[in-house]
Amino acid sequence: MGRVADPGSSPETGATRRPGPPAARATGPAAGAPGDGRGAAGAGAGPGGRGRPARWGDRLMPRLLLVLSLVSVVTTVGIVVTLVTETAGFFRVVSPVEFLTGREWTPLFAEKHFGILPLLAGTMLITGIALVIAVPLGLGSAIFLSEYASDAARRVLKPVLEVLAGIPTIVYGYFALNFITQDVLKRFFPDISVFNALSAGIAVGIMITPLISSLSEDAMSAVPRRLRDGAYALGATRWEVAWQVVVPAAFSGIVSSFVLAFARAIGETMIVAVAAGSTPKLTLNPLESVQTMTGYIVQAALGDVAHGGVEYSSLFAVGMTLFVFTLAMNLLALFIRGRFREEYQ
């Protein structure tokens, strides 16, 4: 009769196999379990086999990163405290009602008026012109890069477009003053002022176009390919897919780019200081010289304004108004992104 093989023996030879040593199956600190630094093997070896320096790095880096992240928070708090303190001192001299509803802004004149409406009107006029220029250009560029351009064309065109965002704004200012006004606008409007809101708005619009284009293109590229394929399968054209499928799916990112561009245009300084002039005038005529909030800050900061006077405090009051506008725009962008965000599996 054949010999029945023992469960611990080899099928070929029938030799008895002994179980492996218990240490090979042991778990716990003595075996140096994965992730446990108390074992014999883990006592001197951390992640990557570097030992004690890696453990010090694991302890030090989170604290270092926390300190670095707190720098921006502390800076923001310092800015807000400074603005609030100086603005409060300004409103002890000037009525907030006069500041918010006054139609004249002449803090540097002998007869002083502190109505911010002319500065607000100039700021909104230039910002509106900039958005009229930048929104169609930026959105059109984003649709082309996302839906029409080949990979090779996208790799070339997108960096070239983003170069516009790296040009110093003072260059844009003199470009608006010497080229847009003198060589372009004067051909259509011979009586246009040398310093005017239209040329400044056009230059600001060119400057913020890459911001809209880049953010919108990123939002469109994040739309899943299967949505496009489904629309093509139903017989949609490429334009219908882009405009009726991709743009609605990326709506939150696109609108957020518009809002952020709006906030960027409001805070622009050197273009409006050079090209728009320094005439605080309550007007909606883009052919006239106007002054923005940032333009006044530059004018007063570079002039002979006595420290501690009401003229000096007006800088912070205008800066606080500008800060509130910019903060509101950023909060609006975050709300729109969260409210209309589409998530795909």
C-alpha positions in Angstrom: 0.0 0.0 0.0 1.1 3.5 -0.8 2.2 5.8 2.0 -0.1 8.6 2.8 1.9 11.9 2.7 2.0 13.8 5.9 0.5 17.3 5.6 3.8 18.8 6.4 5.7 16.7 3.9 6.7 17.4 0.4 4.4 15.8 -2.3 7.5 14.6 -4.3 9.7 13.2 -1.6 7.4 12.7 1.3 10.0 14.4 3.5 8.6 16.2 6.4 8.7 20.0 6.2 9.2 21.9 9.5 7.3 25.1 10.0 9.3 28.3 9.7 10.8 29.8 12.8 8.3 31.6 15.0 10.3 34.8 14.7 9.4 35.0 11.0 5.7 35.2 11.9 5.9 37.3 15.0 4.4 40.7 15.1 4.8 43.6 17.4 7.7 45.7 18.6 10.2 42.9 18.6 9.6 42.2 14.9 9.9 45.8 13.8 6.4 46.1 12.5 6.0 48.5 9.6 5.5 52.0 10.7 6.8 51.2 14.2 10.1 52.8 15.1 10.5 50.9 18.4 11.6 47.6 16.9 15.1 46.4 16.6 15.2 47.2 12.9 13.4 50.5 13.3 15.4 51.7 16.2 18.0 53.4 14.1 16.2 53.6 10.7 13.5 56.0 9.9 11.8 56.6 6.5 14.2 56.0 3.7 16.7 54.4 6.1 18.0 57.8 7.3 17.4 57.1 10.9 17.5 59.8 13.5 17.7 62.8 11.1 14.4 61.7 9.5 12.7 61.6 12.9 13.9 65.1 13.7 12.7 66.3 10.3 9.3 64.8 10.9 9.1 66.8 14.1 10.6 70.0 12.8 9.0 70.5 9.4 5.4 70.7 10.6 6.3 73.4 13.0 8.3 75.3 10.4 5.5 75.1 7.9 3.1 76.3 10.5 5.3 79.3 11.2 5.5 80.1 7.5 1.8 79.8 7.1 1.2 82.1 10.0 3.3 84.8 8.4 0.6 85.7 5.9 -2.0 85.7 8.6 0.0 88.0 10.9 0.7 90.3 7.9 -3.0 90.5 7.0 -3.9 91.2 10.6 -1.3 94.0 10.8 -2.6 95.6 7.6 -6.2 95.5 8.8 -5.3 96.9 12.2 -3.3 99.7 10.6 -6.1 100.6 8.2 -8.8 100.5 10.9 -6.8 102.6 13.3 -5.9 105.3 10.8 -9.4 105.3 9.2 -11.0 105.7 12.7 -8.8 108.8 13.2 -9.9 110.2 9.8 -13.6 109.7 10.7 -13.1 111.6 13.9 -12.4 114.7 11.8 -14.5 114.0 8.7 -18.1 112.7 8.8 -18.6 109.2 7.3 -21.7 110.5 5.6 -19.8 113.2 3.9 -17.1 110.7 2.9 -19.5 108.3 1.4 -21.9 110.7 -0.3 -19.8 113.8 -1.1 -19.4 114.7 -4.7 -16.1 116.6 -4.4 -12.7 115.3 -3.5 -10.1 118.0 -2.9 -8.1 117.1 0.2 -5.0 118.6 -1.1 -6.6 122.0 -1.9 -7.1 125.0 0.3 -10.8 124.4 0.4 -10.9 120.7 1.4 -13.7 118.3 0.5 -13.6 114.6 1.3 -16.4 113.1 -0.8 -15.1 109.8 -2.3 -17.7 109.4 -5.0 -15.5 111.0 -7.8 -12.8 108.4 -6.9 -15.3 105.6 -6.9 -16.7 106.7 -10.3 -13.3 106.9 -11.9 -12.3 103.5 -10.5 -15.6 101.8 -11.7 -15.4 103.5 -15.1 -11.9 102.2 -15.8 -12.7 98.8 -14.3 -15.8 98.5 -16.5 -13.9 99.3 -19.6 -11.2 96.8 -18.7 -13.8 94.0 -18.2 -15.5 94.9 -21.6 -12.0 94.3 -23.2 -10.8 91.4 -21.1 -13.9 89.1 -20.7 -14.5 88.4 -24.4 -10.8 88.2 -25.1 -10.0 86.0 -22.1 -13.0 83.7 -22.5 -12.5 83.3 -26.3 -8.8 82.5 -25.8 -9.7 79.9 -23.1 -12.3 78.2 -25.4 -9.8 78.1 -28.3 -7.0 76.7 -26.1 -9.3 74.1 -24.5 -11.4 72.9 -27.4 -9.8 73.9 -30.7 -6.0 74.2 -30.3 -3.8 71.2 -30.8 -1.4 70.1 -28.0 1.6 71.7 -29.8 -0.3 75.0 -30.4 -1.4 75.0 -26.7 2.1 74.5 -25.5 3.2 77.6 -27.5 0.2 79.9 -27.2 -0.6 79.6 -23.5 2.9 80.6 -22.2 3.0 83.5 -24.8 -0.4 84.7 -23.6 0.7 84.5 -19.9 3.7 86.6 -20.7 1.3 89.6 -20.7 0.8 89.1 -17.0 4.5 89.4 -16.4 5.0 92.8 -18.0 5.5 95.6 -15.4 2.4 97.8 -15.1 4.4 101.0 -15.5 5.2 99.8 -19.0 1.4 99.3 -19.6 0.9 102.8 -18.4 3.3 104.5 -20.8 2.0 102.1 -23.6 -1.5 103.5 -22.9 -0.3 107.1 -22.8 2.0 107.1 -25.8 0.5 104.6 -28.1 -3.1 103.9 -27.3 -4.0 107.5 -26.8 -1.7 109.3 -29.3 -1.6 106.7 -32.2 -5.0 105.0 -31.9 -7.7 106.9 -30.0 -6.8 110.4 -31.4 -7.7 109.1 -34.9 -11.3 108.4 -33.8 -11.6 111.1 -31.0 -9.5 114.1 -32.0 -10.6 116.0 -28.9 -9.7 113.3 -26.4 -7.7 114.4 -23.4 -4.1 113.3 -23.2 -4.9 111.7 -19.9 -8.2 109.8 -20.2 -10.1 106.8 -18.7 -10.5 105.0 -22.1 -6.8 104.4 -22.7 -6.2 103.4 -19.1 -9.2 101.0 -19.2 -8.0 99.4 -22.4 -4.5 98.8 -21.0 -5.9 97.4 -17.8 -8.1 95.1 -19.8 -5.1 93.8 -21.8 -3.2 93.2 -18.5 -6.0 91.1 -16.9 -6.8 89.1 -20.0 -4.2 86.4 -19.2 -5.8 86.0 -15.7 -9.2 85.2 -17.2 -7.8 83.1 -20.0 -5.6 80.9 -17.8 -8.1 80.3 -15.0 -11.0 79.7 -17.4 -8.9 77.3 -19.6 -7.9 75.4 -16.4 -11.6 75.1 -15.5 -12.5 73.9 -18.9 -9.7 71.3 -19.1 -11.0 69.8 -15.8 -14.3 68.9 -17.5 -14.3 65.1 -18.1 -13.8 64.0 -21.6 -16.9 61.7 -21.5 -19.2 64.8 -21.5 -17.7 65.9 -24.7 -17.8 62.4 -26.2 -21.5 62.1 -25.2 -22.4 65.4 -26.9 -20.5 64.4 -30.1 -22.3 61.1 -30.1 -25.6 63.0 -30.1 -24.5 64.9 -33.2 -23.4 68.2 -31.6 -20.8 70.3 -33.4 -17.6 71.4 -31.8 -18.9 74.9 -31.1 -22.1 73.5 -29.5 -20.0 71.2 -27.3 -17.8 74.1 -26.2 -20.6 76.6 -25.6 -23.4 74.3 -24.4 -21.5 71.6 -22.6 -18.0 72.6 -21.5 -18.7 76.2 -20.5 -21.8 75.4 -18.3 -19.8 72.5 -16.7 -16.9 74.9 -15.9 -19.2 77.8 -15.0 -18.0 78.2 -11.4 -14.3 78.5 -12.4 -15.1 80.8 -15.3 -17.1 83.2 -13.2 -14.5 83.1 -10.4 -11.9 84.2 -13.0 -14.1 87.1 -13.9 -14.5 88.2 -10.3 -10.8 87.9 -9.6 -10.0 89.9 -12.7 -12.5 92.5 -11.5 -10.7 92.7 -8.1 -7.3 92.9 -9.9 -8.5 95.8 -12.1 -9.9 97.7 -9.1 -6.5 97.5 -7.4 -4.4 98.5 -10.4 -2.2 101.4 -9.6 0.5 102.4 -12.0 -1.5 102.2 -15.3 -4.2 104.5 -14.0 -1.7 106.8 -12.3 0.2 107.3 -15.6 -2.6 107.2 -18.2 -5.8 108.2 -16.5 -4.6 111.5 -14.9 -5.3 113.0 -11.5 -8.5 114.8 -11.9 -11.1 113.6 -9.4 -14.2 114.2 -11.5 -17.6 112.7 -11.1 -18.2 111.7 -14.7 -18.9 108.7 -16.9 -17.3 110.2 -20.0 -14.3 107.9 -20.8 -12.6 110.6 -22.9 -11.9 112.8 -19.9 -9.3 112.7 -17.3 -10.3 110.9 -14.1 -8.7 109.8 -10.9 -9.1 106.4 -9.2 -8.6 105.4 -5.5 -5.2 103.9 -6.2 -4.3 107.0 -8.3 -5.0 109.3 -5.4 -2.9 107.1 -3.0 0.0 107.4 -5.4 -0.4 111.2 -5.8 -0.7 111.9 -2.1 2.0 109.5 -1.1 4.5 111.2 -3.4 3.5 114.7 -2.5 4.2 116.8 0.6 1.5 115.4 2.9 2.2 116.1 6.6 2.3 113.0 8.7 -0.6 112.9 11.2 -2.8 115.4 9.4 -6.2 114.8 7.9 -4.8 114.6 4.4 -2.5 111.8 5.6 -5.3 110.0 7.2 -7.4 110.2 4.0 -4.9 107.9 2.4 -5.9 105.2 4.8 -9.6 105.9 4.5 -9.3 105.4 0.7 -7.1 102.4 1.2 -9.7 100.9 3.6 -12.4 101.5 1.0 -10.3 99.7 -1.6 -9.6 96.9 0.8 -13.3 96.4 1.5 -14.0 96.2 -2.3 -11.2 93.7 -2.9 -12.2 91.6 0.0 -15.8 91.5 -1.1 -14.8 90.5 -4.6 -12.7 87.6 -3.3 -15.4 86.4 -1.0 -17.8 86.6 -3.9 -15.5 84.4 -6.0 -15.2 81.8 -3.2 -19.0 81.8 -2.9 -19.6 81.3 -6.6 -17.0 78.6 -6.7 -18.6 76.7 -3.9 -22.2 77.4 -5.0 -21.9 76.4 -8.6 -19.1 73.9 -8.5 -19.6 70.7 -10.4 -18.0 67.4 -9.2 -17.5 64.4 -11.4 -16.6 60.9 -10.5 
